[in-house]
């Protein structure tokens, strides 16, 4: 049975050389990977939906961004087993808090034992829900004291544009919104003939989203070829 419309047959790594990717992992990523991140990664890779897990080199980057920002309050839309969530929680100070939203808590529960062993469960508020109603409720209660320092989005690509309009009001000026999968297995530039039809539909949403972000004067952006694309948006207005 095909998983995710056949995307499990494709590789998130956009580097042309697998050897180069392995060199990066073994030289710079794995030696610094927290033991519970490693254990969660290995567990997630064995899952039938393992392709949804965040690449460890991307987790390392998110961890560093959180520290550079001195972030204390973050938001995550789309959790899966929680690799990015754990990477973020480990970077936050003791009084840091993450609001994590996902429609399926069962995936989060796979990662929860590793989060608990890392001693950071107290930093996480998990909400099992579609993201839009939660974000809309947050907007009703928004003020300068409750704005977020950082938001990470790795969820339904067809709603990225809607998420953006909400997050731009929920993340403070000077904060960061990061969108995962924005190069979509490299298909935004070149489509493999065997690329699944369902994935092509997501490609169209991402093409529009990428174009919009590039023209949005409220943010500065950097689109990075890590995993299958990460776009970092720095809110300036």
Secondary structure in CASP SS format (residue, H / E / C, confidence):
PFRMAT SS
TARGET T0000
AUTHOR 0000-0000-0000
METHOD secondary structure of the structure
MODEL  1
X C 1.00
X C 1.00
X C 1.00
X H 1.00
X H 1.00
X H 1.00
X H 1.00
X H 1.00
X H 1.00
X C 1.00
X C 1.00
X C 1.00
X C 1.00
X C 1.00
X C 1.00
X C 1.00
X C 1.00
X H 1.00
X H 1.00
X H 1.00
X H 1.00
X H 1.00
X H 1.00
X H 1.00
X H 1.00
X H 1.00
X H 1.00
X H 1.00
X H 1.00
X H 1.00
X H 1.00
X H 1.00
X C 1.00
X C 1.00
X H 1.00
X H 1.00
X H 1.00
X H 1.00
X H 1.00
X H 1.00
X H 1.00
X H 1.00
X H 1.00
X H 1.00
X H 1.00
X H 1.00
X C 1.00
X C 1.00
X C 1.00
X H 1.00
X H 1.00
X H 1.00
X C 1.00
X C 1.00
X C 1.00
X H 1.00
X H 1.00
X H 1.00
X H 1.00
X H 1.00
X H 1.00
X H 1.00
X H 1.00
X H 1.00
X H 1.00
X H 1.00
X H 1.00
X H 1.00
X H 1.00
X C 1.00
X C 1.00
X C 1.00
X E 1.00
X E 1.00
X E 1.00
X E 1.00
X E 1.00
X C 1.00
X C 1.00
X C 1.00
X C 1.00
X C 1.00
X H 1.00
X H 1.00
X H 1.00
X H 1.00
X H 1.00
X H 1.00
X H 1.00
X H 1.00
X H 1.00
X C 1.00
X C 1.00
X C 1.00
X C 1.00
X C 1.00
X E 1.00
X E 1.00
X E 1.00
X E 1.00
X E 1.00
X E 1.00
X C 1.00
X C 1.00
X H 1.00
X H 1.00
X H 1.00
X H 1.00
X H 1.00
X H 1.00
X H 1.00
X H 1.00
X H 1.00
X H 1.00
X H 1.00
X H 1.00
X H 1.00
X C 1.00
X C 1.00
X C 1.00
X H 1.00
X H 1.00
X H 1.00
X E 1.00
X E 1.00
X E 1.00
X E 1.00
X E 1.00
X C 1.00
X C 1.00
X H 1.00
X H 1.00
X H 1.00
X H 1.00
X H 1.00
X H 1.00
X H 1.00
X H 1.00
X H 1.00
X H 1.00
X C 1.00
X C 1.00
X C 1.00
X H 1.00
X H 1.00
X H 1.00
X C 1.00
X E 1.00
X E 1.00
X E 1.00
X E 1.00
X E 1.00
X E 1.00
X C 1.00
X C 1.00
X C 1.00
X H 1.00
X H 1.00
X H 1.00
X H 1.00
X H 1.00
X H 1.00
X H 1.00
X H 1.00
X H 1.00
X H 1.00
X H 1.00
X H 1.00
X H 1.00
X H 1.00
X E 1.00
X E 1.00
X E 1.00
X E 1.00
X E 1.00
X E 1.00
X E 1.00
X E 1.00
X E 1.00
X E 1.00
X C 1.00
X C 1.00
X C 1.00
X H 1.00
X H 1.00
X H 1.00
X C 1.00
X C 1.00
X C 1.00
X C 1.00
X C 1.00
X C 1.00
X C 1.00
X C 1.00
X C 1.00
X C 1.00
X H 1.00
X H 1.00
X H 1.00
X H 1.00
X H 1.00
X H 1.00
X H 1.00
X H 1.00
X H 1.00
X H 1.00
X H 1.00
X H 1.00
X H 1.00
X H 1.00
X H 1.00
X H 1.00
X H 1.00
X H 1.00
X H 1.00
X C 1.00
X C 1.00
X C 1.00
X E 1.00
X E 1.00
X E 1.00
X E 1.00
X E 1.00
X E 1.00
X C 1.00
X C 1.00
X C 1.00
X C 1.00
X C 1.00
X E 1.00
X E 1.00
X E 1.00
X E 1.00
X E 1.00
X E 1.00
X C 1.00
X C 1.00
END
